[in-house]
Amino acid sequence: MHQIVTQIDIAASPERVWSILTDFPAYPQWNPFIHAISGVAKPGEKLRVTIQPEGRRSMTFRPRVLKAANQQELRWLGRLGIPGLFDGEHYFQLTTISNGHTRFTQGEQFSGILVGVFLSSMEAATTAGFQAMNQALKNRAEANDHIGHAYDDISKESC
């Protein structure tokens, strides 16, 4: 088994981050790594996910949602062919930190008999893709959060 884990702190609430993370139709507008997701974030459901690490071809797969805990965690399991060949359990975790901000963790646990063969050629690109997505999510959440606060301030002044 092998794991890739990335983290970023976001100056926005878990509610804000979760709303962006689960707004699958908007992914093409902001996500440089996961270009598209369709389906429902509900345990047992299948998603259709298209990723494209920088400098690589896009890849579409059909993972099954394992967990979708509101404002806490989204987790799915994707497989290459039959179980145990090359499996990837991908997860997004949101943790509340100081000031109501969010620590966003994105990771994947790889297992199966082909992990050694595939991982060496894709680890760097996958890690870079996770980090690019994390930064894009941070930018979107913080921009939206500040816009929301600015609107609230204007509304209060005009009352």
Salt bridges, closest charged atoms under 4 A:
ASP9 OD1 - ARG103 NE 2.71
GLU73 OE1 - LYS67 NZ 3.02
GLU73 OE2 - ARG75 NH2 2.61
ASP87 OD1 - ARG79 NE 3.34
GLU89 OE2 - ARG75 NH1 2.71
GLU108 OE1 - HIS90 ND1 2.68
GLU123 OE2 - HIS2 NE2 2.68
GLU142 OE2 - LYS138 NZ 2.80
ASP145 OD1 - ARG16 NE 3.71
ASP145 OD2 - HIS149 NE2 3.53
